Amino acid sequence: MFLRAIGGPLLAKVKQTTGIVGLDVVPNARAVLINLYSKTLKEIQVVPEDEGYRKAVESFTRHRLKVCQEEEDWETIEKRLGCGQVEELIEEARDELTLVGKMIEWDAWGVPDDYECEVIENDAPIPKHVPQHRPGPLPEEFYKTLQSINSESKTEVPAGSSSEPQLKE
């Protein structure tokens, strides 16, 4: 019993490599993620509450933070989030934190209501070398998060609309 209490953290499975060139193993990935997600949630508070960007960032960041707080093992965190390795999640979290700062600096939501954008139509054919594929479906986790946001907000859904996410073709 004494050995389990003292040596438990030492007996945890250690990741040897990420298998991705240039992406080193982060031994304290869980703590790093919790720190980054907490910073992101703090910084995003500057963005107006009704902005879609803030809602999206808060939603997935809260979800990921919750998983990191609930789980101790990096393998379980990776499995539950389903968004890659913890080291990749760290890179994403750092990038998002940088983007939050840039969005605040750019004041991306500060467009006046009477602003009119010039629309330029270009009927030129698309060059053959440009791929014209449609992106695949979003991960199931995205729809679960979206559904939880919709149920948490408790806003009225207009008549005739569906709470199911739909992709436009």
LODOVO-740867 format. One line per 10 residues: for each residue x, y, z of N, C-alpha, C. Coordinates in Angstrom, 3 decimals. Each point is the difference from the previous one (the first is absolute). Example, Ala and Ser with C-alpha at 12.3 -4.5 7.8 and 13.67 -1.06 7.14 Angstrom:
# LODOVO-740867
13.190,-5.690,7.800,-0.890,1.190,0.000,0.900,1.200,0.000; -0.350,1.050,-0.720,0.820,1.190,0.060,-0.770,1.090,0.730 .
This chain:
# LODOVO-740867
0.831,-1.183,0.000,-0.831,1.183,0.000,0.880,1.253,0.000; 1.049,-0.019,0.813,0.898,1.146,0.057,0.615,0.262,-1.373; 0.399,-1.059,-0.693,0.620,0.135,-1.312,-0.973,0.612,-0.998; -1.263,-0.396,0.065,-1.000,0.569,-0.916,-0.221,1.489,0.263; -0.037,0.360,1.265,-0.244,1.402,0.365,1.154,0.892,-0.431; 1.218,-0.463,0.205,1.170,0.809,-0.315,0.417,-0.169,-1.459; -0.026,-1.218,-0.474,0.512,-0.278,-1.344,-1.035,0.050,-1.097; -1.261,0.258,0.353,-1.067,0.028,-1.012,0.312,0.878,-1.190; 0.330,1.281,0.232,0.322,0.865,-1.128,1.228,-0.478,-0.769; 0.931,-0.630,0.696,1.208,-0.475,-0.669,-0.273,-1.231,-0.852 .
-1.040,-0.755,0.343,-0.332,-1.212,-0.736,-0.917,0.273,-1.182; -0.426,1.241,-0.185,-0.878,0.354,-1.116,0.715,-0.227,-1.320; -0.773,-0.309,-1.010,0.568,-0.258,-1.315,0.617,1.283,-0.556; 1.246,-0.110,-0.464,0.730,1.151,-0.511,0.038,-0.083,-1.513; -0.337,1.093,-0.643,0.027,0.057,-1.459,1.444,0.172,-0.447; 0.430,-0.844,-0.923,1.377,0.045,-0.483,0.175,0.994,-1.145; -0.995,0.050,-0.898,0.073,0.875,-1.163,-1.400,0.324,-0.490; -0.115,1.118,-0.690,-1.290,0.354,-0.602,-0.148,-0.655,-1.361; 1.128,-0.382,-0.587,-0.034,-0.552,-1.349,-0.140,1.085,-1.054; 0.094,1.251,0.406,-0.115,1.132,-0.918,1.319,0.750,0.027 .
0.617,0.126,-1.154,1.296,0.676,-0.084,-0.135,1.436,0.502; 0.890,0.387,0.906,0.015,1.364,0.521,-0.947,0.250,1.154; -0.786,-0.994,0.384,-0.931,0.164,1.110,0.446,-0.909,1.141; 0.631,0.614,0.985,0.549,-0.751,1.129,-1.078,-0.341,1.021; 0.275,-1.054,0.753,-0.892,-0.413,1.080,0.027,1.064,1.101; -1.168,0.311,0.536,-0.115,0.938,1.118,-0.385,-0.831,1.219; 0.944,-0.191,0.931,-0.275,-0.886,1.136,-1.128,0.485,0.911; -0.186,1.301,0.108,-1.063,0.555,0.857,-1.103,0.624,-0.862; -0.381,-0.711,-1.049,-0.956,0.537,-0.980,-1.329,0.403,0.629; -0.495,-0.787,0.917,-1.287,0.300,0.625,0.039,1.351,0.703 .
1.052,0.243,0.777,0.137,1.277,0.721,0.151,1.155,-0.977; 0.744,-0.208,-1.068,0.187,1.044,-1.010,-1.331,0.331,-0.658; -0.775,-1.036,-0.348,-1.305,0.226,-0.631,-0.947,0.745,0.942; -0.053,-0.416,1.248,-0.882,0.679,0.964,0.375,1.471,0.110; 1.278,0.290,0.039,0.479,1.383,0.082,-0.391,0.788,-1.255; 0.242,-0.567,-1.172,-0.320,0.697,-1.251,-1.499,0.226,-0.159; -0.796,-1.028,0.313,-1.453,0.145,-0.125,-0.538,1.039,0.982; 0.549,0.036,1.194,-0.426,1.000,0.993,0.344,1.410,-0.464; 1.193,0.184,-0.549,0.400,1.313,-0.527,-0.915,0.424,-1.143; -0.313,-0.942,-0.883,-0.874,0.309,-1.143,-1.370,0.454,0.484 .
-0.569,-0.720,0.964,-1.318,0.378,0.511,0.030,1.360,0.687; 1.111,0.334,0.605,0.131,1.313,0.646,0.111,1.108,-1.046; 0.826,-0.206,-1.028,0.211,1.034,-1.016,-1.210,0.220,-0.893; -0.780,-1.044,-0.257,-1.138,0.117,-0.920,-1.113,0.847,0.609; 0.071,0.283,1.303,-1.022,0.803,0.669,-0.077,1.423,-0.551; 1.070,0.461,-0.665,0.015,1.347,-0.576,-0.918,0.085,-1.222; -0.168,-1.116,-0.684,-0.837,-0.044,-1.201,-1.466,0.096,0.431; -0.811,0.770,-0.715,-1.424,0.113,0.360,-0.683,-1.370,0.074; -0.894,-0.148,0.983,-0.656,-1.287,0.266,-0.796,-0.546,-1.163; -0.576,0.856,-0.823,-0.867,-0.474,-1.074,0.752,-0.346,-1.285 .
1.315,0.121,-0.004,0.786,-0.310,-1.196,0.182,-1.501,-0.156; -0.187,-0.474,-1.210,0.132,-1.421,-0.300,1.377,-0.547,0.321; 1.026,0.797,-0.255,1.364,-0.446,0.277,0.173,-0.321,1.487; -0.493,0.888,0.836,0.124,-0.227,1.450,-0.780,-1.243,0.414; -1.213,-0.142,-0.503,-0.811,-1.160,0.357,0.688,-1.296,-0.401; 0.573,-0.030,-1.196,0.667,-1.210,-0.472,1.241,-0.315,0.831; 0.824,1.013,0.235,1.237,-0.214,0.762,-0.323,-0.436,1.424; -0.948,0.665,0.635,-0.368,-0.383,1.363,-0.532,-1.425,0.049; -0.795,-0.361,-0.983,-0.614,-1.319,-0.013,1.042,-1.111,-0.058; 0.842,0.013,-1.023,0.934,-1.116,-0.113,1.102,0.077,1.041 .
0.353,1.205,0.440,1.042,0.122,1.018,-0.501,-0.512,1.345; -1.229,0.336,0.363,-0.572,-0.506,1.253,-0.091,-1.524,-0.018; -0.441,-0.525,-1.133,-0.122,-1.458,-0.129,1.362,-0.669,0.184; 1.005,0.507,-0.695,1.332,-0.592,0.093,0.601,0.170,1.391; -0.224,1.151,0.611,0.495,0.235,1.360,-0.646,-0.976,0.975; -1.297,-0.202,-0.140,-0.722,-0.923,0.880,0.570,-1.413,-0.109; 0.246,-0.454,-1.221,0.565,-1.332,-0.206,1.381,-0.094,0.645; 0.820,1.027,-0.195,1.353,-0.001,0.588,-0.045,0.004,1.523; -0.985,0.665,0.573,-0.119,0.039,1.459,-0.522,-1.324,0.549; -0.843,-0.671,-0.766,-0.593,-1.262,0.452,0.956,-1.175,-0.138 .
0.870,0.041,-0.992,0.876,-1.128,-0.294,1.439,0.304,0.402; 0.687,-1.010,0.477,1.399,0.137,0.387,0.932,-0.494,-1.106; -0.433,-1.001,-0.741,0.837,-0.697,-0.965,-0.079,0.650,-1.372; 1.143,0.220,-0.630,0.043,0.630,-1.314,-0.717,-0.829,-1.056; 0.058,-1.329,0.116,-0.675,-0.855,-0.980,-1.513,0.173,0.062; -0.522,0.099,1.201,-1.442,0.180,0.181,-0.439,1.367,-0.512; 0.809,1.007,0.253,-0.309,1.348,-0.505,-0.061,-0.027,-1.522; 0.992,-0.603,-0.625,0.020,-0.089,-1.468,-1.218,-0.747,-0.516; -0.350,-1.098,0.647,-1.130,-0.821,-0.446,-1.318,0.756,0.156; -0.193,0.638,1.145,-1.266,0.713,0.247,-0.181,1.202,-0.923 .
1.074,0.724,-0.253,-0.126,1.187,-0.852,-0.049,-0.382,-1.469; 0.736,-1.034,-0.379,-0.031,-0.447,-1.392,0.500,1.040,-0.983; 0.937,0.820,0.430,0.506,1.080,-0.864,1.513,-0.068,-0.168; 0.568,-1.187,0.132,1.438,-0.137,-0.171,0.707,-0.224,1.320; 1.318,0.050,-0.059,0.821,-0.218,1.176,0.020,1.248,0.881; 0.312,-0.188,1.273,0.005,1.138,0.924,1.001,1.067,-0.454; 1.089,-0.424,-0.616,0.987,0.969,-0.488,-0.573,0.842,-1.135; -0.841,-0.622,-0.834,-0.677,0.759,-1.057,-1.027,0.952,0.606; -0.677,-0.452,1.030,-0.975,0.854,0.683,0.686,1.211,0.628; 1.216,-0.208,0.507,0.758,1.114,0.569,0.309,1.026,-1.084 .
0.429,-0.467,-1.164,0.283,0.913,-1.111,-1.267,0.763,-0.399; -1.124,-0.705,-0.099,-1.265,0.648,-0.342,-0.390,1.040,1.051; 0.157,-0.347,1.269,-0.371,0.918,1.081,0.877,1.249,-0.023; 1.287,-0.177,-0.276,0.892,1.161,-0.104,-0.404,0.885,-1.172; -0.324,-0.637,-1.128,-0.422,0.761,-1.171,-1.299,0.755,0.262; -0.936,-0.659,0.668,-1.285,0.649,0.306,0.206,1.182,0.941; 0.871,-0.166,0.982,0.286,1.087,0.933,0.604,1.193,-0.736; 0.874,-0.272,-0.955,0.581,1.069,-0.828,-1.082,0.660,-0.842; -0.884,-0.818,-0.578,-1.073,0.536,-0.840,-0.963,0.863,0.802; -0.308,-0.397,1.213,-0.885,0.811,0.844,0.590,1.402,0.151 .
1.305,0.069,0.271,0.655,1.304,0.121,-0.080,0.804,-1.278; 0.204,-0.670,-1.134,-0.074,0.693,-1.297,-1.422,0.482,-0.281; -0.995,-0.833,0.293,-1.394,0.392,-0.239,-0.369,1.222,0.845; 0.496,0.037,1.221,-0.255,1.154,0.860,0.693,1.235,-0.574; 1.229,-0.174,-0.439,0.760,1.106,-0.603,-0.689,0.513,-1.261; -0.492,-0.895,-0.833,-0.629,0.386,-1.262,-1.420,0.522,0.187; -0.601,-0.249,1.153,-1.387,0.383,0.259,-0.898,-0.497,-1.130; 0.111,-1.299,-0.269,-0.683,-0.620,-1.140,-1.517,0.126,0.050; -0.571,0.205,1.149,-1.445,0.098,0.156,-0.470,1.451,0.001; 0.920,0.946,-0.152,-0.339,1.419,0.089,-0.453,0.628,-1.302 .
-0.637,-0.747,-0.889,-0.479,0.544,-1.264,-1.319,0.736,0.253; -0.087,1.257,-0.432,-1.247,0.759,0.207,-1.179,-0.661,-0.710; -1.199,0.148,0.571,-1.195,-0.613,-0.579,-0.299,0.518,-1.402; 0.343,1.247,-0.279,-0.316,0.575,-1.305,1.113,-0.224,-1.036; 1.013,-0.767,0.343,1.111,-0.246,-0.918,-0.459,-0.879,-1.157; 0.328,0.409,-1.199,-0.340,-0.789,-1.176,1.270,-0.470,-0.668; 0.018,-1.257,-0.291,1.166,-0.628,-0.617,-0.246,-0.122,-1.504; 0.994,0.411,-0.792,-0.120,-0.121,-1.441,0.192,-1.465,-0.387; -0.946,-0.525,-0.760,0.079,-1.385,-0.459,0.485,0.008,-1.439; 1.087,-0.694,-0.213,0.562,-0.091,-1.351,-0.244,-1.417,-0.507 .
-0.738,-0.100,-1.079,-0.284,-1.313,-0.562,0.996,-0.286,-1.102; 0.483,-1.217,-0.008,0.965,-0.419,-0.995,-0.521,-1.280,-0.639; -0.373,0.102,-1.267,-0.550,-1.154,-0.709,1.063,-0.811,-0.720; 1.255,0.288,0.255,1.078,-0.737,-0.656,-0.042,-1.458,0.441; 0.303,-0.916,-0.911,-0.022,-1.419,0.378,1.112,-0.319,1.008; -0.269,-0.998,0.816,0.979,-0.416,0.997,1.083,-0.801,-0.716; 1.274,0.364,0.220,1.087,-0.747,-0.657,-0.035,-1.480,0.377; 0.441,-0.844,-0.941,-0.059,-1.452,0.211,0.862,-0.468,1.167; 1.080,0.730,0.313,0.883,-0.440,1.076,-0.547,0.301,1.403; -1.092,0.755,0.078,-0.591,0.340,1.290,-0.986,-1.108,0.384 .
0.206,-0.654,1.133,-0.913,-1.083,0.385,-1.390,0.544,0.311; -0.996,-0.752,-0.392,-1.383,0.418,0.209,-0.750,-1.018,0.848; 0.659,-0.515,0.983,-0.617,-1.003,0.856,-0.740,0.669,1.150; -0.932,-0.727,0.540,-0.715,0.467,1.185,0.665,-0.621,1.218; 0.136,0.782,1.060,0.601,-0.588,1.206,-0.897,-1.087,0.564; 0.604,-0.952,0.683,-0.751,-1.083,0.615,-0.842,0.496,1.163; -0.811,-0.891,0.572,-0.841,0.415,1.132,0.848,0.338,1.218; -0.551,0.860,0.837,0.679,0.374,1.244,-0.045,-1.175,0.968; 0.952,-0.052,0.945,-0.009,-1.101,0.977,-1.282,0.004,0.828; -0.418,-1.179,0.422,-1.219,-0.146,0.790,0.063,0.830,1.277 .
1.208,0.152,0.559,0.193,0.767,1.231,-0.447,1.458,-0.191; 0.195,0.543,-1.218,-0.425,1.367,-0.292,-1.508,0.125,0.172; -0.749,-0.964,-0.547,-1.453,0.062,0.089,-0.484,-0.190,1.436; 0.708,-0.829,0.778,-0.356,-0.166,1.405,0.201,1.302,0.762; 1.124,0.670,-0.268,0.282,1.272,0.656,-1.040,1.040,-0.400; -0.316,0.057,-1.289,-1.003,0.941,-0.492,-1.347,-0.252,0.654; -0.369,-1.273,0.120,-1.273,-0.339,0.623,-0.011,0.395,1.476; 1.125,-0.206,0.693,0.043,0.374,1.416,-0.078,1.510,0.172; 0.598,0.751,-0.926,-0.084,1.465,0.065,-1.442,0.436,-0.188; -0.653,-0.593,-0.990,-1.393,0.368,-0.268,-0.892,-0.317,1.185 .
0.239,-1.123,0.665,-0.843,-0.354,1.138,0.331,0.852,1.225; 1.266,0.429,0.131,0.394,0.843,1.130,-0.537,1.415,-0.135; -0.024,0.516,-1.234,-0.406,1.388,-0.185,-1.484,0.203,0.266; -0.791,-1.051,-0.156,-1.442,0.043,0.276,-0.689,1.149,-0.724; 0.468,0.282,-1.216,-0.669,1.028,-0.789,-1.093,-0.645,-0.812; -0.994,0.781,-0.333,-1.108,-0.521,-0.772,0.436,-0.225,-1.433; -0.394,-1.129,-0.543,0.299,-0.320,-1.385,-1.171,0.468,-0.838; 0.266,0.790,-1.077,-1.097,0.483,-0.831,-0.808,-1.161,-0.575; -1.297,0.235,-0.184,-0.874,-1.033,-0.538,0.486,-0.427,-1.381; -0.057,-1.301,-0.239,0.396,-0.523,-1.308,1.478,-0.303,-0.119 .
0.794,0.362,1.014,1.429,-0.304,-0.083,0.288,-1.256,0.803; 1.067,-0.643,-0.352,0.382,-1.244,0.651,1.223,0.230,0.863; 0.092,-0.741,1.096,1.191,0.124,0.848,1.135,-0.864,-0.529; -0.282,-0.835,-1.004,1.036,-0.835,-0.595,0.864,0.849,-0.927; 1.319,-0.137,0.094,0.876,0.745,-0.914,-0.161,-0.540,-1.413; -0.005,0.915,-0.941,-0.138,-0.405,-1.385,1.120,0.605,-0.809; 0.524,-0.799,-0.914,1.039,0.482,-0.896,-0.624,0.456,-1.300; 0.407,1.163,-0.473,-0.497,0.491,-1.281,0.866,-0.591,-1.101; -0.634,-0.337,-1.068,0.771,-0.557,-1.124,0.127,0.990,-1.109 .
